[in-house]
Amino acid sequence: MVISGHGLRLSGKRIGIDFDNTLVSYDEVFLETARKRRLVAEEFSGRKQAVRDAIRLLPDGETAWQRLQGYVYGTGMSSAQIFAGVVDFLRRACAEGHEVFIVSHKTEYGHYDPDQVSLRDAARKWMEDQGLFDEATGLSRENVFFESTRSEKLARIGRLGCSHFVDDLEEVLTDPDFPSRVKRILFSRDAGSFPDHDVSVCHDWNAVTKVLLDDNA
């Protein structure tokens, strides 16, 4: 049930989700674009972080990496992939009466992007193309927020009254300004045990679904 004029549900969880590297995977597009630009060798393989680390070793590597990011998050966004299990999670969350928000630290434009493509518009278009705004997912366009700084992102999570938040960055979830009453889920394919026992670690979206929808978190 929804309170008229406010969009606040009387029951159900208010689940916040980060965007980059949480809903969307850039591993393949970073690798392929880096190869095409000859920033890494054709035989190079690895995820986004491995590509980043390799490029940063090059002369003027940090600038090259920033330019690559500007392209991937903008013009190249259409080649990014959605993580397996995300759509199923959204559909089930909607069916069970939960409300989902996307809250992302994303600047309007990328550094060193000569085309000055709006990264936020590119992200919204990607979500549209992935069917994330379909009625069955329950995700509203009005529930997508892009913030210019981490501090603004954390403040938004608090104002939305999120009961849970999923993020791929440990530093976001452990930030002293992270809203204290929000239950934290770290989405990481590589993380092992986490020193903060109040943070649930999930290696894929099946695990996120279990924590949020099966375990009564």
C-alpha atoms as one frame of an Amber mdcrd trajectory, in Angstrom:
protein
   0.000   0.000   0.000   1.213   3.508  -0.809   0.554   6.777   0.999  -1.067
   9.068  -1.564   1.100  11.969  -2.638   4.224  10.723  -0.868   5.182   7.463
  -2.579   6.018   5.850   0.779   4.961   2.270   1.312   3.284   1.310   4.543
   4.905  -2.121   4.461   7.928  -3.698   2.843  11.595  -2.812   2.766  13.085
   0.297   1.188  16.074  -1.111  -0.654  18.778   1.176  -2.000  21.193  -0.075
  -4.647  24.340   1.473  -6.073  24.643   1.549  -9.876  28.201   1.215 -11.217
  29.726  -2.232 -10.622  26.689  -3.252  -8.571  23.871  -3.373 -11.119  26.063
  -3.060 -14.169  29.324  -4.798 -15.065  31.882  -2.948 -17.187  34.493  -5.715
 -17.269  34.091  -6.682 -20.930  33.673  -3.185 -22.341  36.736  -1.880 -20.475
  38.827  -4.814 -21.669  37.726  -4.635 -25.289  38.065  -0.852 -25.509  41.497
  -0.915 -23.884  42.624  -3.499 -26.436  41.268  -1.428 -29.335  43.110   1.633
 -28.052  46.246  -0.471 -27.614  46.434   0.395 -23.935  46.814  -3.301 -23.185
  48.005  -6.197 -25.331  45.537  -8.280 -27.350  46.235 -11.282 -25.147  45.646
  -9.302 -21.930  42.715 -10.504 -19.855  41.170  -9.402 -16.599  38.364  -7.477
 -15.004  38.011  -3.723 -14.819  40.435  -3.335 -11.913  43.146  -5.335 -13.696
  42.704  -3.160 -16.794  42.915  -0.017 -14.666  46.060  -1.179 -12.873  47.783
  -2.057 -16.145  46.946   1.265 -17.792  48.110   3.276 -14.796  51.594   1.808
 -15.256  51.867   3.461 -18.674  53.434   6.893 -19.230  50.644   9.378 -18.493
  48.620   6.318 -17.529  46.257   8.091 -15.134  45.104  10.444 -17.888  44.678
   7.508 -20.278  42.562   5.710 -17.673  40.403   8.785 -17.091  39.816   9.114
 -20.833  38.874   5.464 -21.064  36.414   5.852 -18.189  34.852   8.883 -19.838
  34.211   6.859 -22.963  32.959   3.668 -21.285  30.559   5.422 -18.919  29.259
   7.629 -21.719  29.388   6.638 -25.388  30.350   3.045 -24.586  27.646   2.536
 -21.955  25.423   0.577 -24.327  28.004  -2.246 -24.365  27.966  -2.693 -20.583
  26.299  -5.804 -19.173  23.757  -6.252 -16.418  24.749  -8.635 -13.647  22.957
 -11.964 -13.748  20.100 -12.104 -11.276  19.365  -8.378 -11.080  16.125  -8.465
 -13.080  14.839 -11.510 -11.185  15.613  -9.745  -7.917  13.737  -6.591  -8.958
  10.708  -8.551 -10.114  10.513 -10.495  -6.901  11.071  -7.415  -4.733   8.222
  -5.681  -6.561   5.917  -8.688  -6.231   6.593  -8.833  -2.491   5.824  -5.151
  -1.938   9.318  -3.728  -1.449  10.429  -0.401  -2.923  13.767  -0.096  -4.710
  15.903   3.015  -5.191  19.063   3.511  -7.236  21.490   5.903  -5.555  24.805
   6.451  -7.323  27.818   8.732  -7.021  28.063   9.751 -10.670  29.198  13.082
 -12.087  27.312  14.649 -14.977  30.260  14.431 -17.392  33.398  12.324 -17.598
  36.919  13.680 -17.312  38.738  14.135 -20.610  35.624  13.236 -22.626  35.795
  15.370 -25.799  32.162  14.551 -26.633  30.914  15.604 -23.178  28.280  12.888
 -23.138  26.038  13.062 -20.065  26.985  10.029 -17.990  23.697  10.245 -16.123
  21.626  10.273 -19.304  23.673   7.354 -20.633  22.992   5.391 -17.445  19.246
   6.083 -17.609  19.166   5.063 -21.275  20.999   1.832 -20.391  18.460   1.068
 -17.663  15.647   1.719 -20.121  17.226  -0.596 -22.700  17.672  -3.326 -20.078
  13.973  -3.195 -19.229  14.599  -2.064 -15.663  11.702   0.372 -15.791   9.210
  -2.244 -16.950   6.120  -2.539 -14.784   7.134  -5.994 -13.535  10.349  -4.711
 -11.953   8.592  -1.979  -9.989  11.576   0.357 -10.452  10.409   3.914 -11.033
  12.420   6.503 -12.954  11.694   8.867 -10.080  13.534   6.469  -7.760  16.865
   6.890  -9.574  19.257   9.423  -8.049  22.707  10.449  -9.243  24.787  12.511
  -6.828  27.933  14.533  -7.461  29.787  13.507  -4.302  29.869  10.578  -1.897
  28.617  12.842   0.887  25.558  13.736  -1.182  24.996  10.047  -1.923  25.049
   9.134   1.766  22.730  12.011   2.606  20.290  10.837  -0.090  20.276   7.302
   1.343  19.352   8.776   4.693  16.617  11.060   3.343  15.038   8.203   1.414
  14.743   6.210   4.608  16.392   3.147   3.090  16.208   0.072   5.290  18.990
  -1.678   3.312  21.700  -0.601   0.889  23.782  -2.641  -1.576  27.141  -1.270
  -2.740  30.337  -2.653  -4.250  32.633  -0.290  -2.335  33.689  -1.060   1.221
  34.626   2.587   1.764  31.043   3.670   1.108  29.496   1.189   3.529  32.071
   1.923   6.252  32.049   5.699   5.844  31.425   7.355   9.240  28.567   9.316
   7.652  26.775   6.233   6.338  23.269   6.256   7.895  23.546   4.130  11.016
  20.149   2.431  10.839  20.587   1.151   7.281  21.565  -2.507   6.938  24.596
  -2.820   4.661  25.275  -5.378   1.931  28.652  -5.487   0.178  28.382  -6.808
  -3.378  31.812  -8.173  -4.218  32.886 -11.111  -6.318  36.256 -11.227  -4.569
  35.796 -10.191  -0.938  36.308 -12.801   1.731  35.314 -12.377   5.343  34.559
  -8.818   6.373  35.829  -7.433   9.695  32.584  -5.544  10.310  30.019  -8.222
  11.108  27.201  -5.762  10.448  28.067  -5.892   6.735  26.732  -8.861   4.740
  29.059  -9.932   1.911  27.443 -11.246  -1.281  29.380 -12.584  -4.254  26.478
 -12.542  -6.714  22.861 -11.450  -7.004  21.543 -14.829  -5.942  23.242 -14.187
  -2.609  21.858 -10.634  -2.466  18.378 -12.037  -3.060  18.852 -14.555  -0.267
  19.997 -11.908   2.217  17.307  -9.377   1.358  14.298 -11.500   0.457  14.821
 -14.972   1.958  16.520 -14.329   5.295  14.154 -11.617   6.574  17.102  -9.233
   6.988
